[in-house]
Amino acid sequence: MHDKEALCEKIKSIYPEIGECGIDVDLEWNDEKKAWIVDLKKDHHELTTHLEPEDADACMEGRHCVSLGVQIEQLKENIERG
């Protein structure tokens, strides 16, 4: 399993728009689901998604985390709509 801080920093480096638009990212490993729970927040907008271990591996290897990228785009759209 990956280190929480290292994974968070890697996600921010792959998706620099997280920092640019001020989206807060929180990660927690969920033993029951065997996945990372990723919580994205900006103002009163919030999205929570799962990051499967394979996606976490892809992130750490410098490849895009596809499911997370979709959620980041959704949150950006929600923010833009107000």
C-alpha positions in Angstrom: 0.0 0.0 0.0 1.2 3.5 -0.8 2.0 6.2 1.7 -0.9 8.6 2.0 1.2 11.8 1.8 3.2 10.5 -1.2 0.0 9.5 -3.0 -1.6 12.9 -2.3 1.4 14.8 -3.6 1.6 12.6 -6.7 -2.1 13.2 -7.5 -1.5 16.9 -7.1 1.5 16.7 -9.5 -0.5 14.8 -12.1 -3.6 17.0 -11.8 -2.1 20.5 -11.1 -5.5 22.0 -11.5 -6.3 20.7 -8.0 -3.9 23.3 -6.5 -4.7 26.0 -9.0 -8.4 26.1 -8.3 -7.9 25.5 -4.6 -9.6 22.1 -4.3 -8.8 20.4 -1.1 -7.8 16.8 -1.4 -8.1 14.2 1.5 -7.2 10.6 1.2 -8.0 7.7 3.6 -7.4 4.0 3.1 -10.6 2.0 3.7 -9.9 -1.6 4.7 -13.5 -2.7 4.1 -13.5 -1.5 0.5 -9.8 -2.2 -0.1 -9.6 1.2 -1.8 -8.5 4.8 -1.1 -11.4 7.1 -0.3 -10.6 10.5 -2.0 -12.5 13.5 -0.8 -12.3 16.6 -3.1 -13.6 19.9 -1.7 -13.9 23.5 -2.9 -16.1 26.0 -1.0 -19.5 24.3 -0.5 -18.8 21.7 -3.3 -17.7 18.3 -2.4 -17.2 15.0 -4.2 -16.0 11.7 -2.8 -14.8 8.8 -4.9 -12.8 5.6 -4.6 -9.3 5.1 -5.9 -8.7 1.4 -6.5 -5.2 0.1 -5.7 -4.5 -0.3 -9.4 -5.3 3.3 -10.0 -3.2 4.3 -7.1 -0.3 2.3 -8.6 -0.9 4.1 -11.9 -0.7 7.5 -10.2 2.5 6.6 -8.4 4.0 5.5 -11.7 3.3 8.9 -13.1 0.3 7.8 -15.3 -3.1 9.4 -15.0 -5.6 8.1 -12.5 -8.6 7.8 -14.9 -11.4 7.5 -12.4 -10.0 10.3 -10.3 -9.6 12.6 -13.3 -13.3 12.1 -14.2 -14.2 13.1 -10.6 -11.9 16.2 -10.7 -13.5 17.3 -13.9 -17.0 16.8 -12.4 -16.1 18.9 -9.4 -14.7 21.7 -11.6 -18.0 21.7 -13.6 -20.0 21.9 -10.4 -17.9 24.8 -9.2 -18.2 26.7 -12.5 -22.0 26.2 -12.5 -22.1 27.7 -9.0 
